[in-house]
Amino acid sequence: DGGITQSPKYLFRKEGQNVTLSCEQNLNHDAMYWYRQDPGQGLRLIYYSQIVNDFQKGDIAEGYSVSREKKESFPLTVTSAQKNPTAFYLCASKPGVGGSEAFFGQGTRLTVV
Amino acid sequence: KQEVTQIPAALSVPEGENLVLNCSFTDSAIYNLQWFRQDPGKGLTSLLLIQSSQREQTSGRLNASLDKSSGRSTLYIAASQPGDSATYLCAVNTSGTYKYIFGTGTRLKVLA
């Protein structure tokens, strides 16, 4: 089955630690995205990537880093510089620019303990 | 900068009622607009995708319209059911970018 897989589903981080969230897709999509969702709010764009080895900052990139070494993978690292990392993180992909449909993973809930 | 607004923020209706959710955006230069459903603690499920050249799309009891010139889209749900209870989000893909910008969503509760 084609789709987007995010792991883990739940993640706990101690203050001062870096953690990496995984996002893998087997849809052969060029573009991938990371969004953050806080309770009762919409989605805010963290980073996006149009092609392998290229990525762009979204609206709230501070404290986060990404890599795109493979077409199917777009991991997100939440660094210790992110002051309020507790949130629900969603990964998405779409075939490319233009009128194509975006597909989402099931999300990772990150909690700082 | 593209901004997307959804009204109302929350809605509670009795089962069987027809309802309309609204989405407005500030930059009409878009590739498409997509409506999603989100159940609590879950990811997003795509409901309808409307290309910039289209006026509406239908899927079952759902109908989405797009008026690009006025920066508005509506999602019409016919004969609502308790299973429709969820948060509904719209997102626009602005022309010339890969960015999808989301509204804050409408929380719908359909009462049995």
Interface residues (C-beta under 8 A of the other chain):
Chain A: Q6 A31 Y33 Y35 Q41 G42 L43 R44 L45 Y48 Q50 Q56 G58 F88 L90 A92 K94 G96 V97 G98 G99 S100 E101 A102 F103 F104 G105 Q106 G107 R109
Chain B: V4 Q6 Y31 N32 Q34 F36 G41 K42 G43 L44 T45 S46 L49 Q51 S52 L89 A91 N93 T97 Y98 K99 Y100 I101 F102 G103 T104 G105
